[in-house]
Amino acid sequence: MNYIPSMITIGNFICGLLAVHSLIFHNIHSAVIFIFTGMFLDFFDGMAARKLNAVSDMGKELDSFADLVTFGVAPSMLAYSVALYALPFIGILCALAYSICGMLRLSKFNVEQSKLPTFIGMPIPFAAMCLVILCFVNNPILLALGTCALSYLMVSKVKFPHFKKHAAENLESERWN
């Protein structure tokens, strides 16, 4: 049973890889579906780990690697494929900045923030959801500005609520009441 959360995380990683693969073949809709499916799996891997008492440092690292691909690399490639390509140098810089800031955000979370009650900086799954939605605007300049804003928010000191922890605490308190 202890392997189930890791299998869910690996499913998230596979979704990220399939999103990138879809983008290589210009299949935007499949890429979006894979990113959102990865988001769904990401929501449940930690919950499953806590429920099955299978929380581990290895699981935390696997989760970060999967999140980097599914919520860092795939959405930045999506943004570039949809509209950022129209801004030759700036578009690639925006896509790279998003992925790099996502990587920094995940590293910082693992080292400094995983025990805090709030997120410091925008969580990468939320940034990915915002970026995917921005891609539907299909305006290269707005998408470039949005990508830069999301990149900054991921590495900023802005506090964001920790919905997973609040949900887990509520479930735990309901169980004991």
C-alpha positions as a Markdown table, in Angstrom:
| # | Residue | x | y | z |
|---|---|---|---|---|
| 1 | Met | 0.0 | 0.0 | 0.0 |
| 2 | Asn | 2.9 | 2.4 | 0.6 |
| 3 | Tyr | 3.7 | 2.5 | -3.1 |
| 4 | Ile | 0.3 | 3.9 | -4.1 |
| 5 | Pro | 1.1 | 7.6 | -3.5 |
| 6 | Ser | 4.3 | 7.2 | -5.5 |
| 7 | Met | 2.4 | 5.6 | -8.3 |
| 8 | Ile | -0.1 | 8.5 | -8.3 |
| 9 | Thr | 2.9 | 10.9 | -8.5 |
| 10 | Ile | 4.4 | 9.0 | -11.3 |
| 11 | Gly | 1.1 | 9.3 | -13.1 |
| 12 | Asn | 1.4 | 13.1 | -12.7 |
| 13 | Phe | 4.9 | 12.9 | -14.2 |
| 14 | Ile | 3.6 | 10.8 | -17.1 |
| 15 | Cys | 0.9 | 13.4 | -17.8 |
| 16 | Gly | 3.6 | 16.1 | -17.9 |
| 17 | Leu | 5.6 | 14.0 | -20.4 |
| 18 | Leu | 2.6 | 13.3 | -22.5 |
| 19 | Ala | 1.7 | 17.0 | -22.5 |
| 20 | Val | 5.2 | 17.8 | -23.8 |
| 21 | His | 4.9 | 15.0 | -26.4 |
| 22 | Ser | 1.6 | 16.4 | -27.5 |
| 23 | Leu | 3.1 | 19.9 | -28.0 |
| 24 | Ile | 5.9 | 18.5 | -30.1 |
| 25 | Phe | 3.2 | 17.3 | -32.5 |
| 26 | His | 1.2 | 20.5 | -32.1 |
| 27 | Asn | -1.7 | 18.9 | -30.3 |
| 28 | Ile | -2.7 | 21.8 | -28.0 |
| 29 | His | -5.9 | 20.3 | -26.7 |
| 30 | Ser | -4.3 | 17.0 | -25.6 |
| 31 | Ala | -1.5 | 18.9 | -23.9 |
| 32 | Val | -4.1 | 20.9 | -21.9 |
| 33 | Ile | -6.0 | 17.7 | -21.0 |
| 34 | Phe | -2.7 | 16.1 | -19.8 |
| 35 | Ile | -1.7 | 19.1 | -17.7 |
| 36 | Phe | -5.2 | 19.2 | -16.0 |
| 37 | Thr | -5.1 | 15.4 | -15.5 |
| 38 | Gly | -1.7 | 15.8 | -13.9 |
| 39 | Met | -3.2 | 18.5 | -11.6 |
| 40 | Phe | -5.9 | 16.1 | -10.6 |
| 41 | Leu | -3.3 | 13.4 | -9.7 |
| 42 | Asp | -1.2 | 15.9 | -7.9 |
| 43 | Phe | -4.1 | 16.9 | -5.7 |
| 44 | Phe | -4.5 | 13.2 | -4.6 |
| 45 | Asp | -0.9 | 12.0 | -4.2 |
| 46 | Gly | -0.2 | 13.8 | -0.9 |
| 47 | Met | -3.7 | 13.0 | 0.4 |
| 48 | Ala | -3.1 | 9.3 | -0.3 |
| 49 | Ala | 0.3 | 9.4 | 1.3 |
| 50 | Arg | -1.1 | 10.9 | 4.5 |
| 51 | Lys | -4.1 | 8.5 | 4.5 |
| 52 | Leu | -1.9 | 5.5 | 4.0 |
| 53 | Asn | 0.8 | 6.8 | 6.4 |
| 54 | Ala | 3.3 | 6.6 | 3.5 |
| 55 | Val | 4.7 | 10.2 | 3.7 |
| 56 | Ser | 8.4 | 10.1 | 2.9 |
| 57 | Asp | 11.3 | 12.3 | 1.7 |
| 58 | Met | 11.5 | 10.3 | -1.5 |
| 59 | Gly | 7.8 | 10.9 | -2.1 |
| 60 | Lys | 8.4 | 14.7 | -1.6 |
| 61 | Glu | 11.2 | 14.7 | -4.1 |
| 62 | Leu | 9.3 | 12.6 | -6.7 |
| 63 | Asp | 6.4 | 15.0 | -6.3 |
| 64 | Ser | 8.7 | 18.0 | -7.1 |
| 65 | Phe | 10.2 | 16.3 | -10.1 |
| 66 | Ala | 6.7 | 15.5 | -11.4 |
| 67 | Asp | 5.5 | 19.0 | -10.7 |
| 68 | Leu | 8.4 | 20.6 | -12.5 |
| 69 | Val | 7.6 | 18.7 | -15.7 |
| 70 | Thr | 3.8 | 18.9 | -15.5 |
| 71 | Phe | 3.4 | 22.4 | -14.1 |
| 72 | Gly | 6.7 | 24.0 | -15.1 |
| 73 | Val | 8.0 | 22.7 | -18.5 |
| 74 | Ala | 4.7 | 21.7 | -20.1 |
| 75 | Pro | 2.8 | 24.9 | -19.5 |
| 76 | Ser | 5.7 | 27.1 | -20.6 |
| 77 | Met | 6.0 | 25.0 | -23.8 |
| 78 | Leu | 2.2 | 25.4 | -24.2 |
| 79 | Ala | 2.4 | 29.2 | -23.9 |
| 80 | Tyr | 5.3 | 29.3 | -26.4 |
| 81 | Ser | 3.4 | 27.0 | -28.8 |
| 82 | Val | 0.2 | 28.9 | -28.6 |
| 83 | Ala | 1.4 | 32.5 | -28.9 |
| 84 | Leu | 4.8 | 33.3 | -27.4 |
| 85 | Tyr | 6.6 | 32.1 | -30.6 |
| 86 | Ala | 5.3 | 35.3 | -32.2 |
| 87 | Leu | 7.7 | 37.3 | -30.0 |
| 88 | Pro | 10.9 | 35.7 | -31.3 |
| 89 | Phe | 13.4 | 36.5 | -28.5 |
| 90 | Ile | 11.1 | 37.7 | -25.8 |
| 91 | Gly | 8.8 | 34.7 | -26.1 |
| 92 | Ile | 11.5 | 32.2 | -25.5 |
| 93 | Leu | 12.8 | 34.2 | -22.5 |
| 94 | Cys | 9.3 | 34.3 | -21.0 |
| 95 | Ala | 8.9 | 30.6 | -21.4 |
| 96 | Leu | 12.4 | 29.9 | -19.9 |
| 97 | Ala | 11.8 | 32.4 | -17.0 |
| 98 | Tyr | 8.5 | 30.6 | -16.1 |
| 99 | Ser | 10.2 | 27.1 | -16.0 |
| 100 | Ile | 13.2 | 28.4 | -14.1 |
| 101 | Cys | 11.1 | 30.2 | -11.6 |
| 102 | Gly | 9.0 | 27.1 | -11.2 |
| 103 | Met | 12.1 | 25.1 | -10.5 |
| 104 | Leu | 13.3 | 27.6 | -7.9 |
| 105 | Arg | 9.9 | 27.7 | -6.3 |
| 106 | Leu | 9.8 | 23.9 | -5.9 |
| 107 | Ser | 13.3 | 23.8 | -4.5 |
| 108 | Lys | 12.6 | 26.6 | -2.1 |
| 109 | Phe | 9.4 | 24.9 | -0.9 |
| 110 | Asn | 11.2 | 21.6 | -0.2 |
| 111 | Val | 14.0 | 23.2 | 1.7 |
| 112 | Glu | 12.3 | 26.0 | 3.6 |
| 113 | Gln | 8.5 | 25.9 | 3.4 |
| 114 | Ser | 7.0 | 22.5 | 3.5 |
| 115 | Lys | 6.0 | 22.8 | 7.2 |
| 116 | Leu | 4.6 | 26.3 | 7.0 |
| 117 | Pro | 0.8 | 26.8 | 7.2 |
| 118 | Thr | 0.8 | 29.1 | 4.1 |
| 119 | Phe | 2.7 | 29.1 | 0.8 |
| 120 | Ile | 5.3 | 31.8 | 0.4 |
| 121 | Gly | 5.1 | 32.5 | -3.4 |
| 122 | Met | 2.5 | 31.1 | -5.7 |
| 123 | Pro | 2.4 | 27.3 | -5.8 |
| 124 | Ile | 3.4 | 26.0 | -9.2 |
| 125 | Pro | 0.2 | 24.0 | -9.9 |
| 126 | Phe | -1.8 | 27.2 | -9.4 |
| 127 | Ala | 0.6 | 29.2 | -11.6 |
| 128 | Ala | 0.2 | 26.4 | -14.3 |
| 129 | Met | -3.6 | 26.6 | -14.1 |
| 130 | Cys | -3.4 | 30.4 | -14.6 |
| 131 | Leu | -0.9 | 30.1 | -17.5 |
| 132 | Val | -3.0 | 27.5 | -19.3 |
| 133 | Ile | -6.1 | 29.8 | -18.9 |
| 134 | Leu | -4.0 | 32.8 | -20.2 |
| 135 | Cys | -3.0 | 30.7 | -23.2 |
| 136 | Phe | -6.6 | 30.9 | -24.4 |
| 137 | Val | -6.4 | 34.7 | -24.6 |
| 138 | Asn | -4.2 | 34.0 | -27.6 |
| 139 | Asn | -2.5 | 37.4 | -27.5 |
| 140 | Pro | 1.3 | 37.2 | -27.5 |
| 141 | Ile | 1.9 | 40.4 | -25.6 |
| 142 | Leu | -0.7 | 39.7 | -22.9 |
| 143 | Leu | 0.6 | 36.1 | -22.6 |
| 144 | Ala | 4.2 | 37.4 | -22.3 |
| 145 | Leu | 3.2 | 39.8 | -19.5 |
| 146 | Gly | 1.1 | 37.2 | -17.7 |
| 147 | Thr | 3.9 | 34.6 | -18.0 |
| 148 | Cys | 6.4 | 37.1 | -16.4 |
| 149 | Ala | 3.9 | 38.0 | -13.7 |
| 150 | Leu | 3.3 | 34.3 | -12.8 |
| 151 | Ser | 7.1 | 33.7 | -12.9 |
| 152 | Tyr | 7.6 | 36.6 | -10.4 |
| 153 | Leu | 4.7 | 35.4 | -8.2 |
| 154 | Met | 6.2 | 31.9 | -7.8 |
| 155 | Val | 9.5 | 33.3 | -6.4 |
| 156 | Ser | 8.0 | 36.2 | -4.5 |
| 157 | Lys | 7.3 | 36.6 | -0.8 |
| 158 | Val | 3.6 | 36.9 | -1.4 |
| 159 | Lys | 1.6 | 34.5 | 0.9 |
| 160 | Phe | -0.9 | 32.1 | -0.6 |
| 161 | Pro | -3.3 | 29.9 | 1.4 |
| 162 | His | -2.4 | 26.3 | 1.7 |
| 163 | Phe | -5.7 | 24.6 | 0.7 |
| 164 | Lys | -4.4 | 21.0 | 0.9 |
| 165 | Lys | -3.3 | 21.5 | 4.5 |
| 166 | His | -6.6 | 23.2 | 5.5 |
| 167 | Ala | -8.5 | 20.4 | 3.8 |
| 168 | Ala | -6.4 | 17.8 | 5.6 |
| 169 | Glu | -6.8 | 19.5 | 8.9 |
| 170 | Asn | -10.6 | 19.8 | 8.5 |
| 171 | Leu | -10.8 | 16.1 | 7.6 |
| 172 | Glu | -8.6 | 15.2 | 10.6 |
| 173 | Ser | -10.7 | 17.4 | 13.0 |
| 174 | Glu | -14.0 | 15.9 | 11.7 |
| 175 | Arg | -12.6 | 12.4 | 12.3 |
| 176 | Trp | -11.9 | 13.3 | 15.9 |
| 177 | Asn | -15.1 | 15.1 | 16.6 |
